[in-house]
Amino acid sequence: MAIGPSPSAIYLQPPGVSGIPRRVFFVALPRYPPRPLSVTIHPAALLSILDHYLRGTTEGGNQRVIGTLLGLRNDNNEVEVRNSFAALHSETEEQIVVDMDYHRSVYDLYQKVNPKEVIVGWYSTGSELDNYSALVHQNFFSPETAPHPAIHVVVNTGVQKAGELGVKAFISAPIGVTPRAENCAFIPIPCELKFGDAERSGLDLLSAVQSNQTLAASTELDILEKSIKDIIAMIDRVLAYVQSVTSGEIAGDERIGRKLLDSLGSSVEGLERDNMESLFTAHLQDTLMVSYLSNLVRSQAEISSRLVLLT
């Protein structure tokens, strides 16, 4: 019988008996997908979790809210959480109940919008992992992600005891000879937040919101001006740090020095001062030209519509 390229084998050696050869039995052991090595969370998923927490607490619900995480898995055993939605649950000192029918109905709606995003795990707010966390993980969400292991993201909002703001990710491992659902160990895995340029602009806008401030839509020139101011502020901060190190006021950090050297070497390599100024001027002229053409097209459209009304 042909054996696959990498079979799982158990070697059994019975007691030596004359005339009876030793035998090797090949046993097909189940192969499970590897555990995720890291988790990346997008701002949309995190903001959805925080919104769920605010609504759940203000409406008199449980102090801890839970929900489903949607995202993608890649070949490098990395999980990317792109979205999330709330899960209805009831939690008392004696039991916890999760409405899985509601969970599957909402997931079906998300699949119609973005079928590539699948269930990768679940989230909860707070800072503690207890028996209820193990029960929810093993009984409710692990079957939803099988055969892949489910991840558990804990978002500490900082308003409960041991309140330290932060986001942590875990995977579970059974404990004991005959493991039970409530007996499992949560193993932490690396977790980071990831956002693109468009999301960064939105986050900067949200961070600048004040209670008595009204926001207006930003044009491309406003965004360019803000970006230049931010770059100048960062350069001033780096320059002040370098001057403090060279003057002996503070001790230098080798890691920061290497990062600065790598950044400067990769950003200005092969570029002289005149070339940088010409590139910046050309980009600014292109931006102004696009703005002028868009205003011109808008004016022509308005004139054309009014001429149609006159005729």
Beta strands, then each sheet from edge to edge (+ up, - down):
strand 1: 9-12
strand 2: 23-26
strand 3: 38-41
strand 4: 66-73
strand 5: 78-87
strand 6: 89-91
strand 7: 96-98
strand 8: 118-125
strand 9: 151-156
strand 10: 166-174
strand 11: 184-189
strand 12: 191-193
sheet 1: 1+ 2-
sheet 2: 11+ 10- 9+ 8+ 4- 5+ 3+ 12+
sheet 3: 6+ 7-
end
